[in-house]
Amino acid sequence: MKKITFVSFLAYVLGLVFLPLGVALVERADVGVSMIVAPAYVVYRFLSERLTWFTFGMAEYLLQAVLLVGMMIVLRRFRVSYLFSFITVLLYGAILDLWMIPVAYIPADALWMRLALFVVGLLVTALGVAFFFHTTIPPEVYELFVKEISTEKGIPLTKFKTTYDCCSCVAGVVLSFALFGFGVFVGIKWGTVVTALINGWIIGLCSKAIGKIFGSIAG
C-alpha cells in the first residue's frame, strides 16, 4: 500500500462521512437508490422485515464480502490490501447505519421534500465518491472490484465501470423479483435512472474541485 499522507487520510475520512450520508438521504427520498447499492438495499429490505436487527450496513457487509471473494477467485490471488478494502466496507456500513437514524426523522411527506432529499443526497454521495478518488487507502470493494478486474483483463476502466453498473442494476431487479414477487421493483425507480445518467458527471466535477483544494493544502 502506498504511503498515506495527511491529505490522503483526510480525503478517506471525508469520503467515509459523506458517502454513507448521501446514501441515507437518497434512501429516505424513496425515489430509487443508485444502481451500485441496489442489490444490497433489496436484501436489506427483505431481511429487515424478518430480522428486525438486520440493517442496511449489514447488507453491505454481506454483498461486498461476496463480491470480494468472487474477485479473488477470478484473479486467483490474494493481497493484504484487499483486507483493508473490506475494513473500509465495515466502517462505511457502520457509519451508514448511524446516519440512517437521524435521517429517518427528516420530513419526506410532500413530493418537493423527497425531491430535495434526492438532489442533496445525490450531490453528497458524489462528493463522498470523489473524496475516495483522492486517497491511497483502499476504497470499498465496489470500487476495488472495478479497478482490479479492468486492470487485470485489460478492459478500459470507463467501459468496465459502465458494464458493472448495468450488471448491478440487473442484479437488483432480479433480487427484487425473486424476493418480493415478479414485477415488484424495490429501491429501483426513476431516481435510479437519473443517478445512472448524471452521477459520473457530478463526481467528475467534485473530483476536480477537490483536487484543486487538496493540491493547495499539500503545497
C-alpha positions as CSV (number, residue, x, y, z in Angstrom):
1,M,0.0,0.0,0.0
2,K,1.3,3.5,-0.9
3,K,2.4,6.0,1.7
4,I,-0.5,7.6,3.5
5,T,-0.2,11.4,3.6
6,F,-2.3,13.8,5.7
7,V,-4.2,14.8,2.6
8,S,-4.9,11.2,1.7
9,F,-6.1,10.4,5.2
10,L,-8.3,13.5,5.3
11,A,-9.9,12.5,1.9
12,Y,-10.5,9.0,3.2
13,V,-12.2,10.3,6.4
14,L,-14.4,12.7,4.5
15,G,-15.3,10.0,2.0
16,L,-16.4,7.8,4.9
17,V,-18.6,10.6,6.2
18,F,-20.2,12.0,3.1
19,L,-20.8,8.8,1.1
20,P,-23.0,6.9,3.6
21,L,-24.8,10.2,4.4
22,G,-25.6,10.6,0.8
23,V,-26.9,7.0,0.5
24,A,-29.1,7.5,3.6
25,L,-30.6,10.7,2.2
26,V,-31.4,9.1,-1.2
27,E,-32.9,6.1,0.6
28,R,-35.1,8.5,2.6
29,A,-36.2,10.3,-0.5
30,D,-37.7,6.9,-1.7
31,V,-37.4,7.7,-5.4
32,G,-34.8,5.0,-6.2
33,V,-31.3,4.2,-4.9
34,S,-28.2,4.1,-7.0
35,M,-27.5,1.0,-9.2
36,I,-24.4,0.2,-7.1
37,V,-26.2,-0.2,-3.8
38,A,-29.5,-1.6,-5.3
39,P,-28.7,-5.3,-4.6
40,A,-27.7,-4.6,-1.0
41,Y,-30.7,-2.5,-0.5
42,V,-33.1,-5.2,-1.8
43,V,-31.5,-7.7,0.6
44,Y,-31.8,-5.2,3.4
45,R,-35.5,-4.6,2.8
46,F,-36.2,-8.3,2.6
47,L,-34.3,-9.5,5.6
48,S,-35.1,-6.5,7.9
49,E,-38.8,-7.4,7.6
50,R,-38.0,-10.8,9.1
51,L,-35.0,-9.9,11.3
52,T,-35.5,-6.6,13.0
53,W,-31.9,-6.3,13.9
54,F,-30.7,-6.6,10.3
55,T,-29.5,-3.2,8.9
56,F,-28.6,-1.6,5.6
57,G,-25.0,-1.6,6.7
58,M,-25.1,-5.3,7.4
59,A,-26.4,-6.0,3.9
60,E,-23.5,-4.0,2.5
61,Y,-21.1,-6.2,4.5
62,L,-22.7,-9.3,3.1
63,L,-22.9,-8.3,-0.5
64,Q,-19.4,-6.7,-0.7
65,A,-17.9,-9.8,1.1
66,V,-19.4,-12.0,-1.6
67,L,-18.1,-9.6,-4.3
68,L,-14.6,-9.6,-2.8
69,V,-14.4,-13.4,-2.7
70,G,-15.7,-13.5,-6.3
71,M,-13.0,-11.1,-7.3
72,M,-10.2,-13.1,-5.7
73,I,-11.5,-16.3,-7.4
74,V,-11.5,-14.5,-10.8
75,L,-8.0,-13.0,-10.3
76,R,-6.7,-16.2,-8.5
77,R,-4.8,-14.1,-6.0
78,F,-5.0,-12.5,-2.6
79,R,-3.4,-9.3,-1.4
80,V,-3.3,-7.7,2.1
81,S,-4.8,-4.5,0.6
82,Y,-8.0,-6.5,-0.1
83,L,-8.5,-6.9,3.6
84,F,-8.0,-3.2,4.1
85,S,-10.7,-2.6,1.5
86,F,-13.1,-4.7,3.5
87,I,-12.2,-2.8,6.6
88,T,-13.4,0.3,4.7
89,V,-16.6,-1.6,4.0
90,L,-17.1,-2.2,7.7
91,L,-16.5,1.4,8.6
92,Y,-18.8,2.6,5.7
93,G,-21.6,0.2,6.8
94,A,-21.4,1.2,10.5
95,I,-21.5,4.9,9.6
96,L,-24.4,4.3,7.1
97,D,-26.4,2.7,9.9
98,L,-25.6,5.7,12.2
99,W,-26.7,8.2,9.5
100,M,-29.9,6.2,8.9
101,I,-31.1,7.0,12.4
102,P,-31.3,10.9,12.3
103,V,-32.1,10.9,8.6
104,A,-35.3,8.9,9.3
105,Y,-36.7,11.9,11.2
106,I,-36.3,14.2,8.2
107,P,-39.8,15.0,6.8
108,A,-40.5,13.4,3.5
109,D,-44.2,13.5,3.1
110,A,-44.6,16.0,0.3
111,L,-43.1,15.4,-3.2
112,W,-40.9,18.5,-3.1
113,M,-39.4,17.3,0.2
114,R,-38.5,14.0,-1.4
115,L,-37.1,15.7,-4.4
116,A,-35.0,17.9,-2.2
117,L,-33.7,14.9,-0.3
118,F,-32.8,13.2,-3.5
119,V,-30.9,16.1,-5.0
120,V,-28.9,16.8,-1.8
121,G,-28.3,13.0,-1.4
122,L,-27.1,12.7,-5.0
123,L,-24.7,15.6,-4.5
124,V,-23.4,14.4,-1.2
125,T,-22.9,10.9,-2.5
126,A,-20.9,12.2,-5.5
127,L,-18.8,14.2,-3.1
128,G,-18.1,11.2,-1.0
129,V,-17.0,9.1,-4.0
130,A,-14.8,11.9,-5.3
131,F,-13.0,12.1,-1.9
132,F,-12.2,8.4,-2.2
133,F,-10.6,9.1,-5.6
134,H,-8.1,11.3,-3.7
135,T,-6.9,8.8,-1.2
136,T,-4.3,6.0,-1.4
137,I,-6.1,4.0,1.3
138,P,-8.0,1.0,-0.2
139,P,-11.6,2.0,-1.1
140,E,-14.8,0.0,-0.8
141,V,-15.0,-3.4,-2.6
142,Y,-17.3,-1.9,-5.3
143,E,-14.5,0.4,-6.5
144,L,-11.7,-2.1,-5.9
145,F,-13.5,-4.8,-7.9
146,V,-13.9,-2.5,-10.9
147,K,-10.3,-1.3,-10.7
148,E,-8.7,-4.7,-10.2
149,I,-10.7,-6.6,-12.8
150,S,-10.4,-3.9,-15.5
151,T,-6.6,-3.7,-15.0
152,E,-6.1,-7.5,-15.0
153,K,-8.3,-8.1,-18.1
154,G,-7.0,-5.1,-20.0
155,I,-10.5,-3.6,-20.2
156,P,-10.9,0.3,-20.3
157,L,-11.9,1.4,-16.8
158,T,-14.8,3.6,-18.0
159,K,-16.2,0.8,-20.2
160,F,-15.9,-1.8,-17.5
161,K,-17.4,0.6,-14.9
162,T,-20.5,1.1,-17.1
163,T,-20.8,-2.7,-17.6
164,Y,-20.5,-3.3,-13.9
165,D,-23.1,-0.6,-13.1
166,C,-25.6,-2.2,-15.6
167,C,-25.0,-5.7,-14.1
168,S,-25.5,-4.3,-10.6
169,C,-28.8,-2.8,-11.7
170,V,-29.9,-6.1,-13.3
171,A,-28.9,-7.9,-10.1
172,G,-31.0,-5.5,-8.1
173,V,-34.0,-6.1,-10.3
174,V,-33.6,-9.9,-10.3
175,L,-33.3,-9.9,-6.5
176,S,-36.3,-7.7,-6.2
177,F,-38.4,-10.0,-8.4
178,A,-37.1,-13.1,-6.6
179,L,-37.6,-11.9,-3.1
180,F,-40.7,-9.7,-3.4
181,G,-42.5,-11.1,-6.4
182,F,-42.3,-10.6,-10.2
183,G,-42.9,-7.0,-11.3
184,V,-42.1,-5.6,-7.9
185,F,-39.3,-3.0,-8.0
186,V,-37.8,-2.4,-4.6
187,G,-35.4,0.6,-4.4
188,I,-35.2,0.8,-8.2
189,K,-37.3,3.7,-9.5
190,W,-36.8,6.8,-11.7
191,G,-34.2,8.2,-9.3
192,T,-32.0,5.2,-10.1
193,V,-32.1,6.1,-13.8
194,V,-31.3,9.8,-13.1
195,T,-28.4,8.8,-10.9
196,A,-27.0,6.5,-13.6
197,L,-27.2,9.3,-16.2
198,I,-25.6,12.1,-14.3
199,N,-23.7,10.7,-11.3
200,G,-20.5,10.2,-13.2
201,W,-20.5,13.8,-14.4
202,I,-21.2,15.2,-10.9
203,I,-18.4,13.0,-9.4
204,G,-16.0,14.4,-12.1
205,L,-16.8,18.0,-11.2
206,C,-16.5,17.3,-7.5
207,S,-13.2,15.4,-8.0
208,K,-11.7,18.4,-10.0
209,A,-12.7,20.8,-7.2
210,I,-11.3,18.6,-4.5
211,G,-8.1,18.2,-6.5
212,K,-7.6,21.9,-6.6
213,I,-8.3,22.4,-2.9
214,F,-6.2,19.4,-1.7
215,G,-3.4,20.4,-4.1
216,S,-3.2,23.8,-2.3
217,I,-3.2,22.1,1.1
218,A,-0.4,19.7,0.0
219,G,1.5,22.5,-1.4
